Amino acid sequence: MASIGTLYSYLPNARCLKIFAVAKINGVNIETAGDYQHMVTNKTPEFLSKFPIGKVPAFEASDGTTIAESDAIAQYVAESGPQSAQLLGADARERARVRQWISFIENEIYGNMMTVVLCRAGFEPLVPEKEAAGAKGLAFCLGVVEKHLAGREWLATDKLSLADITLEAALYWAFMHYLDEGRRREYPVTTAWYLRVIGAEGIKEVFGPPNLVTAAKEF
């Protein structure tokens, strides 16, 4: 199968896994830049000429089109195969709902998730006030998701969509480091949904089995 383009990033990276899962479901192939070195490759003049911000993941399509930001890359990959209607929505209403949830995830969930995860994973020092604010923000967002998913199988439409994959990827590290047994009991519907998504065909092959923390590090 011919590749539709090349993805640049360090691995593992949940934002990249999201893109790979979309490609898997959509029956398209994307390559990874095997010689990519983080904070080296993305600082070179050649890389910056294509991706001026220097962020990863970054994607270069087979026709030379360059795309930054993981959500934009995921949308491009979703639109490049036969399952685009499932992934992005079959009509204007569905497409708007998918986009609404992706925006909510990126703007409201991701930052709070990173705040509570990075200090527990040892990538950032603990700042108690910051961690508490992140925990409060994430709890609010998960409450919104929990209420919305009640009686629903999927997040935005009646099929697994890019919205589901985006939220699953955003919560991947949270379930690994923060959403322990006690916290999962607070969000049973969301937890069941997460296990359903990460176990779906095309996603389980990319993300692997769920890694659920038993007891999160507390401060």
N, C-alpha and C positions, 0 to 999 in steps of 0.2 A: 504494500500500500504506500503510495507516494505521500510524503509529508506535506502538510500545509504550512509549515514554518518551524522556527526554532525558538525555544524558550530559554532565556538567560536568568539564572538565579542560583543561590546556594540551595542545597537540599539537605535534610527535609525542610520543607516550607509549606505550611497548610494552604497558603494562597496558591501555590503551584499545584498542590494535590487537587485542589478544587478544579483547576484548569484541566489537569490530566483526566479527572473523572468525567468532566463534560465531554472531552474528546472521546473517551471510551464509550460513553452512552451514545454519542453521535456518530460513531463509526469512522472517525477521522484520526490521522496519525500526526503527532507533533514530536519533534526532536528536542533534545536538550543540548545545550552547548557544553560538551564534555570538558573543555579546557577552561571553563569559567572559574575564576578565583575571586571570591568576594572581597571587596574593598581594594582590589587590584584591577581586575578587568573593567569594572564599572567606573574606574577613575581615568581610564585611558582616553586619549583624544578620539580614537576611532569609535569607542562606545558612546562617548558624550556627543559625538556628531550625529548619532542616530537617536540617542535618548538623553537629551540635555540635562534632565533632572538627576540622572545617575542612579535612579532607584531600580530595584528588582522586586518582582519579576518584570521582565521586559521581553517583548516578542517581535520577531522579524518574520513576516509572512514570506511565502515562497515567491511572491511577486515583488518583494522589496518593501512592502508596507511595514512601517514600524508602529508599534502600539505599546504604550506604557499603562500602568495601573491594572491590577489583576482583574477587576470587574469588567473593564473594557476588553481585556484579552479574553476572558471567559465568554463574553457576549459574542465576540468575533468567532470564537471556536464553535459556540452554540449555533450561530447562523450559517456555519460552513458545512453542515451535514443534514441528513434526512430527518433528524429528530428535532429540528429547530422549533417547530410548533409546540411540541411537548415542553421543551426546555424554556422557551421564551414566552409562550402563550399563543393560543390559536386565533385570538381576535384582539381588538384594541383594549377591551376591558381586562382580559387576562394579562396582556402585556403590561398594562399599567399596574396591575396588582403585583406582578413579578418584580417590576422595577421599584415599586413602593417598598416592598420588603427588603430588597437589596440595599436601597438607600438607608432604610432604618438600621439594618445590620451594620453597614459601614459607618454611619454617623453616630449611632447610639450604643451599639453593642461592642464593637471591636475594640475601641479605646478602653472601655471599662474592663473588658476581658484581659487585655494586655496588662493593665495596671495590677490586677490581682494575681496574674500568672507569673509575670517576670520576676517579681520579688520572691515568689515561692520556688521558682526554677533556678534561682541563683544568678539571673542575668542582670538584676538591678538591686541596689541596696533597698532595704525597707524604709519607707517614709510613712509613718503611721497614718498621718492625716490623708495622704494621697491614697493609701491602700483602703482606708475606710470609705473615702469618697467613691473609689472604684467599685467596692463591694456594694455600696448603696445603689449606685447607678446600674450595675449589672442586675441586682435583685429586682429593681423596678422593671427593667427591660424583660427579664425572664418572666415576671408576672404578666406582662402584656402578652408575651408569646404563649404562656400557659393558658391564659383565658381564651386566646384566639384559637388555639389548637383543640380545645374541648369539642368533641364531636366531629373533628376533621382528621383525615388521614394525612393530608399534605398541607403545606403552608399557604400557598397562593392560589392554586387551582386544584382540579380533581385528579391531577397526575403529579408525579415527582417532577419538579421544575428546577430551574437555575436558582430560584429563591431558596429551595430546600438545601441544595448543595452549598450555597453561599453561607447559610446559617450553620449547617453541619460543620463546614470548614472553620467558621469563626469560633465555634464552641469546642473544636477538637482538642485544643490545649487546655481549655477550661475543665473538660471532663477528665483530663489526664492529671491535672494539678490542683484543681480548686473545687469542683462539684463532686464532693465526696458522698458517702452513703447518707449522711445526715442531710446535706443540702439536696441531694436527689429526691429525698422523700418530700421535700417542699415543692418539687416540680415533677410529679409523676407522669403527667401527660407529655411534657417536653422531653423527659428522659425516654419514654416509650417511643416517641417520634424520632429522637436521635438514633436509637438502636435500629429502628426501621430503616432510616435513611442510610446509615453507615453499613447496613447489611444488604442494601439493594444491589442488584446486578449493575456492574459498571462502576460502582463506588467501592464495594468491598475489595475488589481487586487492586484498587489504588491506595485506599487508606488502611487496609488490613483490618484485623479484628478490633473491636472497641477496647480501649485501654482506660478503664475506669478507676480512679483513685479511691482507695478505701477510706483513708483519713488524711485530709489535707493538712499541710503545715499551718500551724496557727502561731500568732505572735502575742 
